[in-house]
Amino acid sequence: MERHNVKLGALRTVEAIVPRRAPAGLQFIERFVGGAAMAFLTTANAFAEAPPAPPSAAKETVQTITSGPARASLLELYTSEGCSSCPPAEAWLSKLAPDTRLWKDVVPVAFHVDYWDCLGWIDVFARPEYSERQRDYGMAWNAETIYTPAFVASGAEWSGWRDGKPWPPAAATEGGALTLDVRPGSSLVRFQPSGGTKLHGKPAAYVAVLGMGMSRKITAGENKGQTQTHDFVAMDLQRIALKESGDAWVGQGTWQVVKAENPSRYAVAVWVADDSAAPLQVAGDWLNADAAAALKVALERNDSMSKITKSDEEWKEILSPDAYRVAREKGTEAAFTGAYWNNHDKGIYVCSSCGQPLFSSDTKFDSGTGWPSFYEPVDNHNVEVEGDESHGMQRTEVLCSRCAAHLGHVFDDGPRPTGLRYCINSVSLKFVPKDAKDAKDSKGEKAKK
């Protein structure tokens, strides 16, 4: 079981694919995508609200997914291709495919997380929003760590799969009627709560397109050289804002998928949630040929959508007081006091606010200033600069391009080949050792604190 510090960030962003070039000298950082977080910790205005579809759209429907009256169980698996503890959990999940209770009583979704990518365990199915969803669960449970593999059954942590226990059923109450109408390029969700359903806040719908039977040879991590077959993989997750319409809640979304691999078969999971952790109702099914053909393949999206925006109160929950003062209030730590100014270990330095890779030990040098100094970032796209005239000086501020955290300043008195000196606050960074074992041990120690 691999554990990860939950305080890395319960992020709230909008889903996006961000094309990135491979940074020089850092072969294992290959891709980065932005994400979206959970209903019970998100705000409705982060997503565009869509009006109900006109009645004439019904004739375009190629498949309708419908829930039963009883509330099904949403069974989420958080997993990673590089983690050696995950294949048994994925094999257990795959056994649900022929189970007669599938879709009626249980709807499985496998979310591949990206927080092990920084060790070089690149998972092509991983998305930041999936990691963020798990972090949000961890914060809701007051957990110090998140880990893989991890099961969540109807909003609650569950480990019974290891002992062969049946998954815990959803609440033995009627959840209401949930339908998903699939049309070429778009989808329509309609949720009619049962008479006894009490809503806690405004509900939202989630639609996950799932891939089955995707076999890959793992090229890095603890499973290097193995061939794994993945089922129920979340290939796209979309949050759809719902509007009240009579006695129902209705919303319209896109019908798309981000293809990392070609699945042997597609399925879909849809659920409605309010401010509570457990879904109000869940539905799922295999896609018919027309619904699968109607999927729009999303290859690129607006780069600006990858930005992470959070309120001051949210950052205060995630960051330590010192990290908040520096990263969000543009403070500066005292020279020769930070954790990394004299660190000579091999690895990468990621943003302490959002986890984006920023600098490599290969470009770190001793500047004699008492702050970690680098002559270039791992990727120029990962940092932004802007003029800073504070304190009566003319300087160039360095910011994380993903979350706008203040990192430090850049000067033109650095060594070759760039001649630049990125003078960075240690508290704005998190060091990830290049050796996977050392990195895992480091995370395990943090988990105990």
N, C-alpha and C positions, 0 to 999 in steps of 0.2 A: 504494500500500500504506500503510495507516494503522497506526501503532504505538502501543502503550499500555504504560505502566510496569507490569510484572508484579508489582511489590511492593505494588500497591494492596491485595492481599489474596488469598490462596488460601483462600477461605472455605469453611466446612463447616457448612451449615445444613440445615434441613428445608424442603421445598417448601411454599409458601403463597402465596395471593393476599391482598394487603393493600389494602383500599379506601382511597383517599386523595382528599382534596379538592385542587383546584388551588391552590397557594399564591398569595397576593396579590402582584402585581408580578413574578411569575416564570412567565410563560405557558408556557415550554417544559418545565417539570417537571410531567408529567401523571400518571405512574404509577410504582408501585414494587412489586416482588414479591420474596419471599424465595426461597432456593434450596437445592439439594443438590449435593454435590461427588462426586468420583470414588471408585471402589472402592479403588484402591491407596493413597489417602491418607485414607480415612474409617475410623471405628471402628464396629463392628457395633452397639454399644449406642446409637447415635444413631437407630436405626430400630427400630420394633417388629418382633419376630420373629413370623412367622406360621406356624402349624402346617400340615402337608400337608392338602390337601382330602380329605374322605371320598370313598370310591369312588362313592357314590351321586350325587356332583356330575357325574360324567361324562356322564350323560344330558342335562344342561343345556348341554353344550358346543355352541356355534354355529359355531366354526371352530378348527382346529388348525394352527398354524404349526410346521413341522418343518425342522430343519437337515439337510444331507447329512452323510455321514461325514467328508468333507474339511472342513478349517477354511476358512470364508469370510473375506473381508477386510471389516472395518468401516471405512468411509470417511467421516470427519467433516469437514464444512466449517463454519468459524466465520466469520460474515458479518454485515453490517449494512445496512439499507436506505439509510442516509444516506451511506455510504462509496462514492465514485465508482469505486474499484478492484474492488468486489464484483460488479457485474452480469456481467462476463465469467466469473467463477468460477461464479456461479449458473447461467449459460447452459451452461457445460461440464457441470455436475452434472445439469442437466435432460436432457441427451442420453442419460443412462443409462436413462431411463424405458422406451424401446422396446428396449433392448439385451437380447439373449437371455441374457447372463450375469448380469443383474439377479437378486438374491436367491439365486442359486446360488453365484456366485463373489464378488459384491460386494453389500454392504448399505449404501446411502448415508443419511446423516442431516445435515441442515442446521441448525446451532445459531445462532440470532440472538443476538448479545451485546448487553449494555446499557451498556457502558462509554463509548459515544459519546452516550448519551442526555443526559449533562450538558452537551453542546454544543448541545442543542436538537434533536438528530437523533433524535427519538422513534421507535422501532421497535416496532410493536404486537406483534411476535412475540418480542421480546427478553425474556429472563429472567435474573435474576442468577445462577441456578445454572449457566446455560450459560457465562457469563463465568468463573465460578469453576472450572468444569471445564477451560476453556482455561488459566486461571492455574495450576491444578494440574499440567497438562502442562508449562507453562513452568518451574515450579519443579523438576519432576522432571528436566528437561533442563538445569537451571542457566542458563536463558535470562534475559536482563535485561529483555526486552520480549515482549509478545504483540501480535498485529497481525491486521488483516482485509484481504483474505481469507486464511484459513489452512486448509490441509488437513492432516488427521492420518489416516494409513493404518495401521490395526492398531497404534495406540499410538506411531507414529513420525511426525515432521514430514515432509511431502512437498510438493514444489513442482513436480513434473514435469508437472502439467497445463498449465503455461504453454508448455511445449515440445512438447506433444502426446504425451508419453510415457504408456504404459499405467500404471495404478496398480500399485504393488508388491503382489504376491500375498501372502497370509498364509503362515505357515510350512507347508511341504509335509508336514504330518503330520495324522493324524486327531485331531480335537479332541474327539470324542465326540458323543453324541446329545443335542440340545437341542430341547425342544418347549414351545410355549405354547398352552395350552387357553384359549380365550376363552369366557366365560359372561356373561350379563347382569349388569353391575355388578362383576364380579370376573374374575380370571385366575389360572391355575395354571401355574407354570414347573417343568419337570423337566429336570435335566441329569445325564446318565450319562457320566462321563469315559471316554475310551478307555483301554485297558490301559496305554498308554505315557505317559499324561498325568500329569505331576507337579504337584500343587497347591502353591502358595506362599501359605499362609494360607487362611482360610476364604473360599470363593467367595460372590459375590452376583450377583444377576441385575438387569439393567436393561431396562426396557420403554419404548420411545419411540413414541408415536402420531404418525404423520406426515401432513401435509396436502399435497395436490397442487393445482396450477393456481389458486393464489390471486393474483389481480391487484389491485394497489393503485396509486393515484396518490400519489407521494411528495410530502409537503408541506413538508419541511425537509431541510437538509443539502446535500451536493454534488449529489445527484440530484433536487433539488426540481423539480417539474413533470413528471418522467418517470413513466411507468406501467411498473411491474415485475410480472412474473409469477414467483411462487416455487413451487418444488417440493421435495419431501422435507423439508418444514419440521417440526422438532420442535415439536409443539403440547402435549406433555406428556412429562415424563421421570420415571419412578418407579424407585426402587431397592427391590428385594425381597430381604430376608434369606432365605438358604437354610438348611435343616436337613438333616443327613444322614439318609437313609432307605434302609437296605440298601446297594446299590451305586450309589445315585443321591443327588442333592441336590434337594430339593423346597421350594417356597415359594409362597405365595399373596398376590396383591396386588389392588388395585382395577382396574377397567377404566373409565377416565375420560379426559376431554379438557378443556382450557381453550380455549374458542373465542375467537379474536381475529377470525377471518374464516371464512367457509364455504368449505371446500375442494371442488373438483370430485370428488375421490376421496380415500379414506383408505388408508393403508398402516400397517404396524407393523414396527419393528425390535426385536429382542431379542438380548441378548448376556450372557454370563457372564464375569466377571473375578475374579481373585484379587488378590494384592498386587503382581503384575507389571503393566506397562503394557498389554501386548497382551492382547486378549480370548482366552479359552480356546475359545469357540465363538460363532458368530453365526448368526442366522436372520432372515428377514423375508419379507413377502409383502403383496400387495394384500388389503385387507379385503373380504370378501363383504358382501352387503347386511345379513345378520343380525348380523354382528359390528359393522358400522358403526352399526346401529340400537341395538345393546346398549350403546354408549358412553354413560356418564353424563357430562353436561355439568357441570363443577365451576365454579361462579360465585364462591363465597366459601368461605374456609376459616378455621380458627381463627387470629386475628390473632397470638396468642402464638407460633405456629409460625415466624413470620418472624424471630425473634430469632437472632442469631449467637452461638454459644457456642464458645469455643476454649480450649485449655489455655494456661498461661503459656508453655510451651515453644514452642507454635505462634505466639503473639503475638511472642515474641522473634525467631523466624525472619522474620517479616513486617515488623516495625517497627524503626526505628533505635533505638539505645540511649536517646536523648533522648525520642523519641516513646513508647517503652515506659515510661520513668520517669514521664512526665506522664499519658499516656492510661490506663495499666494500674495504676500505683502512686500515682496522684493527686498527682503532683508539680506544681511550678510553674516555668515558665521565668522568668528574670530580666527585669525590665521593660526596655523599649527594646532588646531583643536579638533578638526574634523576627522572622521573615521578613515578617510582614504588618501589624505595628502602624502602619506608615506607608505602606501600599499604597493607592493611590487609583485603581487600574484598575477597570474595570467587569467584573463577572462574579459567580460564585457561589463560596462556600466550602463544600467538602464534607468529610466526616469523613476524616481521614488513615488511619484504621484500616479502614473499610469502604466509603467512597465515597458515603455517603448525603448528599444536599444538606442543608445546615444554615442558612447565612446568605447574604444577598445584599449586594452592594456598595451597593445602594440604601438599605439601612438601617444602613450603617456610618457612624460619626461619630468625630470626634477627641475623646476623653475626657481627654487629657492624662495618662493613667495609664501609657502605654508598652505596653499590650496592645491587640489588636484589640477594638473595642467596637461592639456592634450594639444597636438598640433593639427588634428582634424577629427571630425565626427565619423562614425561608421557609415553614415549616409547623409549627404547634404540636405536631403529632403526631411530628415528627422529633427533638424533644428532650424529655428528662425532667428533673425537678428533685427534689431531696431534701435534707433538712436536713443540715448539716455543722457539727459542734461541735469540729472539730480545731483545734489550736493555740490553744485557749482562746477561740475566737471563735464567734459564732452567724452562720452564713452559709447560703446556699442554693446547693448544687452543681448544675451543669448537666451532663447526660450525653447522649450519643448514644442515641436510643431503639432503634437497631438492634443496636448491638454493646456498649452500656454503657461506651463510652470516656469517661473524664473529660475534659471540655472546659474548664471553668473555673467561674465563679460568676456569679450574676445579682443585681443590686442595684436598689434603687428610686430611684436618683438620676439616671435617664436623661432624655433629651429627650422631647418630645411626638412622636407621639400616645400612646405607651404609658407613658412615664415610667420605663422600665426600661433598665438597662445590663447587657447580657450581656458580661462581661469574659472573653475567651476566649484560651487559649494558642495561639500561632501553630502550634506543633508538632503540635497536635491537629487542624489544618486542612490542607486542600490547596486552593489557589486555581485555579479554572478560568476563564480569560478568557471574556468573553461572545462576543467575535469568534472565529469558528470557526478562521480561519487562524492567529491568535495562539495559540489553544489547541493546535492541531496542531503548530505550531512548537515550543511549549514542551515537548510530549510527546516530540517528536523529539530535542530537546536532552537530555532526561533519559535517553533510550534510549542515547545515546552515552557516558554517564558510566559 
